Amino acid sequence: MTNKPLTIAFDAKRIVRNATGLGNYGRMVVEALARFAPRNRYLLYAPDPGRTELRQRLSALPQIEFRYPATAKHGPMKALWRSVGIRRELPPDIALFHGLSGELPFGLRRGGIRSVVTIHDLIFLRFPGYYRLSDRLLYAWKLRKACREADRIVAISRTTKRDLTTLLGIPDEKIDVVYQGCDERFKRRPEAAACDAVRRKYALPEEYILSVGTIEERKNTLLILQASILLPRAPHIVLVGRRTPYTRQLERFAAAHGLADRLHILDRVTNDELPAIYALAQLFVYPSRYEGFGIPMIEAAWCGVPAIGATGSCLEEAGGPDALYVDPDAPQQLADAIGRVLSDEALRRRMIDGSRRYVLRFEPERIAAALSETYARVLAESERIELPASKNR
């Protein structure tokens, strides 16, 4: 691979539309590359400009250029453009295309365009009961197609890499593990005034256990309530996340076990308010049965909150050795862990200090370097493949 600047393209639909999840990942990746691999040119292809406040997070960086369809698209034509039209509008000097959300446009390999795809998780295969059949079939088709098309695959955790090899038979050597980080706002300690304002706005109790994430069955939030009734005195529990039908199950359990006044559900928290909610918590608990990575564990570490996660997926990778971990089906284990953290100040301090050191490995500079290595492998493999053909001409 040459050392000349590269032109790298990305599917940016999620970047301009999604404020959380895949949108955060895409913005984090592109910003890290623009900052720490600034000689390259980064083209972001989106079917429309999306949300101004999301797009503006990247538009000021000179290495980044947003690209939209040559002619405006509407309805299903936007999806068709992402699948087919993008390839036709890529510039001739394109080095490679990176699909950030488990998808790639059709025909890249046929058109001689190298590609990388990021796979976040295989939850729909591990826990099919959480998805409709039609969604599972569509996700599986897109995933298999992207993995076949891509020259290399980026898995966001060792857990995701393991699932790709065991569930889909992807060769281990085709997959690079490149972790992701959290938003920079979690790395700045909130001012006391901001914390006071957030506490008043949401009527937060003086002491509480926090959990963050969509309130759905896979997140296993009921385990926190089940553990709480096993403690000598049930703590206040603050849940931050989008409500789903599973939320009613939690509310019914709380009402039946005298926890109604101790369960606080916040579903309209802004990104700017979330660091203060973390910082005010005594403890963060994330009992999810399965995650592709588990960014809230990293957010908690940066905000100086000790964390307890669940075993069984990748949370140990995100939280590191100084967090505690429990069986996702063991309320007594979680109750014991909560009791230890809340009663042992020396343990709390070790967990906080150790976790903050651990999450330094998820800094943007390291992520940009790892992705740059993946791109270099793709282009080096391309040169090795093409050399013999050129000799035979």
C-alpha positions as CSV (number, residue, x, y, z in Angstrom):
1,M,0.0,0.0,0.0
2,T,1.3,3.5,-0.9
3,N,1.6,6.3,1.6
4,K,-0.4,8.7,-0.6
5,P,-3.7,10.2,0.7
6,L,-6.7,7.9,0.3
7,T,-10.3,8.6,-0.7
8,I,-12.6,6.5,1.6
9,A,-16.4,6.4,1.3
10,F,-19.0,5.6,3.9
11,D,-22.7,4.9,4.0
12,A,-23.8,7.9,6.1
13,K,-27.6,7.4,6.4
14,R,-27.3,6.6,10.1
15,I,-24.8,9.4,10.7
16,V,-27.3,12.1,9.6
17,R,-30.4,10.5,11.0
18,N,-29.7,8.5,14.2
19,A,-28.9,10.4,17.4
20,T,-27.9,7.2,19.2
21,G,-26.6,3.7,18.5
22,L,-25.4,3.2,14.9
23,G,-25.5,7.0,14.4
24,N,-23.1,7.6,17.3
25,Y,-20.8,4.8,16.0
26,G,-20.6,6.3,12.5
27,R,-19.9,9.8,13.7
28,M,-17.3,8.5,16.2
29,V,-15.5,6.6,13.5
30,V,-15.4,9.3,10.9
31,E,-14.4,12.0,13.3
32,A,-11.6,9.9,14.8
33,L,-10.3,9.2,11.3
34,A,-10.5,12.8,10.3
35,R,-8.6,13.9,13.4
36,F,-6.0,11.2,13.5
37,A,-5.6,10.2,9.8
38,P,-6.1,13.7,8.4
39,R,-4.3,13.3,5.1
40,N,-7.2,11.2,3.7
41,R,-10.4,12.4,2.2
42,Y,-13.7,11.0,3.7
43,L,-16.9,11.0,1.6
44,L,-20.1,10.4,3.4
45,Y,-23.0,9.2,1.2
46,A,-26.5,9.8,2.6
47,P,-29.9,9.7,0.8
48,D,-30.7,13.2,2.2
49,P,-29.2,15.8,4.5
50,G,-31.0,14.3,7.6
51,R,-30.9,16.2,10.8
52,T,-28.9,19.4,10.9
53,E,-27.6,19.1,14.4
54,L,-26.2,15.6,13.7
55,R,-24.6,16.5,10.4
56,Q,-23.0,19.7,11.9
57,R,-21.0,17.6,14.3
58,L,-18.8,16.5,11.3
59,S,-19.4,19.1,8.6
60,A,-16.8,21.6,10.0
61,L,-13.9,19.1,9.5
62,P,-12.2,19.9,6.2
63,Q,-11.4,16.2,5.4
64,I,-15.1,15.3,5.4
65,E,-17.5,15.9,2.5
66,F,-21.2,14.9,2.5
67,R,-22.6,13.5,-0.8
68,Y,-26.2,13.1,-1.7
69,P,-28.0,11.6,-4.7
70,A,-27.4,13.4,-8.0
71,T,-31.2,13.8,-8.2
72,A,-33.4,13.9,-5.2
73,K,-34.9,10.6,-4.1
74,H,-38.2,10.0,-2.2
75,G,-39.7,7.0,-0.3
76,P,-38.4,3.6,-1.4
77,M,-36.1,5.2,-4.0
78,K,-33.9,6.3,-1.1
79,A,-33.3,2.7,-0.1
80,L,-32.7,1.7,-3.7
81,W,-30.1,4.5,-4.0
82,R,-28.3,3.2,-0.9
83,S,-28.3,-0.3,-2.4
84,V,-27.4,0.4,-6.0
85,G,-27.1,4.1,-6.7
86,I,-24.2,4.9,-4.4
87,R,-21.8,2.7,-6.4
88,R,-22.5,4.5,-9.6
89,E,-21.7,7.9,-7.9
90,L,-18.4,6.9,-6.3
91,P,-15.4,8.9,-7.8
92,P,-12.8,7.0,-9.9
93,D,-10.1,7.6,-7.2
94,I,-12.0,5.7,-4.5
95,A,-9.7,3.5,-2.4
96,L,-12.4,1.6,-0.5
97,F,-15.9,1.8,0.8
98,H,-16.7,1.2,4.5
99,G,-20.2,0.1,5.4
100,L,-20.6,1.3,9.0
101,S,-23.9,-0.5,9.9
102,G,-23.6,-4.1,8.6
103,E,-24.6,-3.3,5.0
104,L,-22.8,-2.7,1.7
105,P,-24.1,-1.4,-1.7
106,F,-24.5,-4.0,-4.4
107,G,-21.8,-4.6,-6.9
108,L,-18.7,-3.2,-5.2
109,R,-16.6,-6.2,-5.8
110,R,-17.8,-6.6,-9.3
111,G,-16.9,-3.0,-9.9
112,G,-13.4,-3.5,-8.6
113,I,-14.0,-1.4,-5.4
114,R,-12.5,-2.7,-2.2
115,S,-14.7,-2.7,0.9
116,V,-14.9,-3.1,4.7
117,V,-18.1,-3.7,6.7
118,T,-18.6,-3.2,10.4
119,I,-20.7,-5.9,12.1
120,H,-22.1,-4.8,15.5
121,D,-23.9,-7.9,16.7
122,L,-25.8,-11.0,15.8
123,I,-28.5,-10.6,18.4
124,F,-31.2,-11.7,15.9
125,L,-29.5,-15.0,15.6
126,R,-28.6,-15.5,19.3
127,F,-32.0,-14.5,20.5
128,P,-34.4,-14.9,17.6
129,G,-37.5,-14.7,19.9
130,Y,-37.0,-11.0,20.3
131,Y,-37.6,-10.4,16.5
132,R,-40.3,-10.9,14.0
133,L,-39.6,-13.7,11.4
134,S,-39.7,-11.2,8.5
135,D,-37.1,-9.0,10.3
136,R,-34.8,-12.0,11.0
137,L,-34.9,-13.1,7.4
138,L,-34.1,-9.6,6.1
139,Y,-31.3,-9.1,8.7
140,A,-29.7,-12.5,7.9
141,W,-29.8,-11.9,4.2
142,K,-28.2,-8.4,4.5
143,L,-25.6,-9.7,6.9
144,R,-24.5,-12.7,4.8
145,K,-24.4,-10.7,1.7
146,A,-22.2,-8.0,3.3
147,C,-19.8,-10.5,4.8
148,R,-19.4,-12.2,1.4
149,E,-18.9,-8.9,-0.4
150,A,-16.5,-7.3,2.0
151,D,-12.7,-7.7,1.7
152,R,-12.4,-7.4,5.5
153,I,-14.9,-7.4,8.4
154,V,-14.6,-5.2,11.4
155,A,-16.2,-6.7,14.6
156,I,-16.8,-4.3,17.4
157,S,-15.9,-6.9,20.1
158,R,-14.4,-10.4,20.4
159,T,-17.9,-11.6,21.2
160,T,-19.1,-10.4,17.8
161,K,-16.1,-12.0,16.1
162,R,-16.8,-15.3,17.8
163,D,-20.4,-15.2,16.7
164,L,-19.4,-14.5,13.1
165,T,-17.1,-17.5,13.0
166,T,-19.4,-19.9,14.9
167,L,-22.8,-18.9,13.5
168,L,-21.9,-17.9,10.0
169,G,-18.6,-19.7,9.4
170,I,-16.7,-16.6,8.5
171,P,-12.9,-17.3,8.5
172,D,-11.3,-15.9,11.6
173,E,-8.5,-14.3,9.6
174,K,-11.0,-12.2,7.7
175,I,-12.2,-10.4,10.8
176,D,-10.5,-7.5,12.7
177,V,-11.7,-6.5,16.2
178,V,-11.8,-2.8,16.5
179,Y,-13.6,-1.4,19.6
180,Q,-15.6,1.7,19.8
181,G,-15.6,4.5,22.3
182,C,-18.1,6.8,23.9
183,D,-19.1,10.4,23.2
184,E,-16.6,13.0,24.4
185,R,-19.2,14.7,26.6
186,F,-18.9,11.8,29.1
187,K,-15.2,12.5,29.7
188,R,-15.8,16.0,31.1
189,R,-17.0,16.0,34.7
190,P,-20.4,17.9,34.8
191,E,-20.3,21.1,36.8
192,A,-22.2,21.2,40.1
193,A,-24.8,23.6,38.7
194,A,-25.6,21.2,35.8
195,C,-26.0,18.3,38.2
196,D,-28.3,20.4,40.5
197,A,-30.4,21.4,37.5
198,V,-30.8,17.8,36.3
199,R,-31.6,16.6,39.7
200,R,-34.4,19.2,40.1
201,K,-35.7,18.7,36.6
202,Y,-36.2,14.9,37.0
203,A,-36.8,14.9,40.7
204,L,-33.9,12.5,41.2
205,P,-33.4,11.0,44.6
206,E,-30.3,11.7,46.6
207,E,-29.0,8.2,46.2
208,Y,-29.9,5.8,43.3
209,I,-28.8,2.9,41.1
210,L,-28.7,3.8,37.4
211,S,-29.3,1.7,34.3
212,V,-29.2,3.2,30.8
213,G,-30.6,1.7,27.5
214,T,-33.8,0.9,25.7
215,I,-36.1,-0.7,28.3
216,E,-36.7,-4.0,26.5
217,E,-36.7,-7.6,27.5
218,R,-33.2,-8.3,26.2
219,K,-31.7,-5.7,28.5
220,N,-33.0,-7.8,31.4
221,T,-33.8,-4.8,33.6
222,L,-36.2,-6.8,35.7
223,L,-33.2,-8.5,37.4
224,I,-32.4,-5.2,39.1
225,L,-35.8,-5.0,40.7
226,Q,-35.7,-8.7,41.7
227,A,-32.3,-8.1,43.4
228,S,-33.6,-4.9,45.1
229,I,-36.2,-6.8,47.1
230,L,-33.5,-9.1,48.4
231,L,-31.6,-6.2,50.0
232,P,-32.2,-5.0,53.6
233,R,-33.5,-1.7,52.2
234,A,-34.5,-1.4,48.5
235,P,-32.6,1.3,46.7
236,H,-34.0,3.9,44.4
237,I,-33.7,2.8,40.8
238,V,-33.4,5.2,37.8
239,L,-33.9,3.8,34.3
240,V,-33.0,6.0,31.4
241,G,-34.2,4.8,28.0
242,R,-37.0,4.5,25.5
243,R,-40.1,2.7,26.8
244,T,-41.3,-0.5,25.2
245,P,-44.1,-2.9,26.2
246,Y,-41.6,-4.5,28.6
247,T,-41.7,-1.4,30.7
248,R,-45.2,-2.3,31.9
249,Q,-43.8,-5.6,33.2
250,L,-41.3,-3.7,35.3
251,E,-44.0,-1.3,36.6
252,R,-46.3,-4.2,37.6
253,F,-43.4,-5.9,39.4
254,A,-42.6,-2.7,41.3
255,A,-46.2,-2.2,42.3
256,A,-46.6,-5.8,43.5
257,H,-43.4,-5.6,45.6
258,G,-43.6,-2.2,47.2
259,L,-41.1,-0.5,44.8
260,A,-43.5,1.8,43.0
261,D,-42.1,4.9,44.7
262,R,-38.5,3.7,44.2
263,L,-38.7,3.1,40.4
264,H,-38.0,6.2,38.3
265,I,-38.3,5.8,34.5
266,L,-36.9,8.7,32.3
267,D,-37.5,8.4,28.6
268,R,-36.9,11.9,27.3
269,V,-33.4,12.6,28.6
270,T,-31.2,14.7,26.3
271,N,-27.6,13.7,25.5
272,D,-26.3,16.8,27.3
273,E,-28.1,15.8,30.5
274,L,-27.0,12.2,30.6
275,P,-23.5,12.7,32.0
276,A,-24.9,14.5,35.0
277,I,-27.4,11.6,35.6
278,Y,-24.5,9.2,35.6
279,A,-22.3,11.3,37.8
280,L,-25.1,11.6,40.5
281,A,-25.6,7.8,40.7
282,Q,-24.1,5.6,43.4
283,L,-23.8,2.6,41.1
284,F,-24.5,1.7,37.5
285,V,-26.0,-1.7,36.7
286,Y,-26.2,-3.2,33.2
287,P,-27.7,-6.8,33.4
288,S,-28.2,-7.2,29.6
289,R,-28.3,-10.7,28.4
290,Y,-26.5,-9.8,25.2
291,E,-24.8,-6.8,23.7
292,G,-22.6,-6.2,20.7
293,F,-20.4,-4.1,22.9
294,G,-21.9,-2.2,25.8
295,I,-21.0,1.4,25.6
296,P,-22.9,2.4,28.8
297,M,-20.2,0.5,30.7
298,I,-17.6,2.9,29.2
299,E,-19.8,5.9,29.9
300,A,-20.2,4.9,33.5
301,A,-16.4,4.5,33.9
302,W,-15.7,7.9,32.5
303,C,-18.3,9.5,34.8
304,G,-16.7,8.0,37.8
305,V,-19.5,5.4,38.7
306,P,-18.7,1.9,39.7
307,A,-20.4,-0.7,37.4
308,I,-21.9,-4.1,37.6
309,G,-22.5,-6.0,34.3
310,A,-23.9,-9.4,33.3
311,T,-21.8,-12.3,32.1
312,G,-22.6,-14.0,28.8
313,S,-21.7,-11.5,26.0
314,C,-19.2,-8.7,25.7
315,L,-19.7,-6.6,28.8
316,E,-16.5,-7.8,30.4
317,E,-14.7,-6.5,27.3
318,A,-16.3,-3.0,27.7
319,G,-16.2,-2.8,31.5
320,G,-12.8,-4.4,32.1
321,P,-11.5,-6.3,35.2
322,D,-12.4,-3.7,37.8
323,A,-16.2,-3.8,37.2
324,L,-18.2,-6.7,38.8
325,Y,-20.2,-9.2,36.8
326,V,-23.1,-11.5,37.7
327,D,-25.1,-14.3,36.1
328,P,-28.1,-12.6,34.2
329,D,-30.5,-15.1,35.8
330,A,-29.2,-14.8,39.4
331,P,-31.0,-12.1,41.4
332,Q,-29.2,-13.1,44.6
333,Q,-25.8,-12.7,43.0
334,L,-26.7,-9.2,41.8
335,A,-28.1,-8.3,45.3
336,D,-24.9,-9.4,46.9
337,A,-22.8,-7.4,44.4
338,I,-24.9,-4.3,44.9
339,G,-24.6,-4.7,48.7
340,R,-20.8,-5.0,48.5
341,V,-20.4,-1.9,46.3
342,L,-22.7,0.3,48.4
343,S,-21.2,-0.7,51.7
344,D,-17.4,-0.8,50.8
345,E,-15.9,2.5,50.0
346,A,-12.5,1.1,49.4
347,L,-14.0,-1.3,46.8
348,R,-15.9,1.6,45.2
349,R,-12.7,3.6,44.8
350,R,-10.8,0.6,43.3
351,M,-13.6,0.0,40.8
352,I,-13.8,3.7,39.8
353,D,-10.0,4.2,39.4
354,G,-9.3,0.9,37.7
355,S,-12.2,1.3,35.2
356,R,-11.2,4.8,34.3
357,R,-7.7,3.5,33.4
358,Y,-9.1,0.6,31.5
359,V,-11.3,2.6,29.2
360,L,-8.3,4.6,27.9
361,R,-8.0,1.8,25.3
362,F,-11.2,3.0,23.7
363,E,-9.8,6.5,22.9
364,P,-10.4,7.8,19.3
365,E,-6.7,7.8,18.4
366,R,-6.4,4.1,19.1
367,I,-9.6,3.4,17.1
368,A,-8.4,5.5,14.1
369,A,-5.1,3.6,14.2
370,A,-6.8,0.2,14.3
371,L,-9.1,1.1,11.4
372,S,-6.2,2.5,9.4
373,E,-4.5,-0.9,9.8
374,T,-7.6,-2.6,8.5
375,Y,-7.7,-0.4,5.5
376,A,-4.0,-1.0,4.8
377,R,-4.5,-4.7,4.9
378,V,-7.3,-4.4,2.4
379,L,-5.3,-2.4,0.0
380,A,-2.1,-4.5,0.4
381,E,-4.1,-7.6,-0.3
382,S,-5.5,-5.9,-3.4
383,E,-2.0,-5.1,-4.7
384,R,-0.9,-8.7,-4.1
385,I,-3.9,-10.0,-6.0
386,E,-3.5,-7.6,-8.9
387,L,0.3,-8.0,-9.4
388,P,0.3,-11.5,-11.0
389,A,-2.4,-10.4,-13.4
390,S,-0.4,-7.4,-14.6
391,K,2.6,-9.6,-15.3
392,N,0.6,-11.9,-17.6
393,R,-0.7,-9.1,-19.8
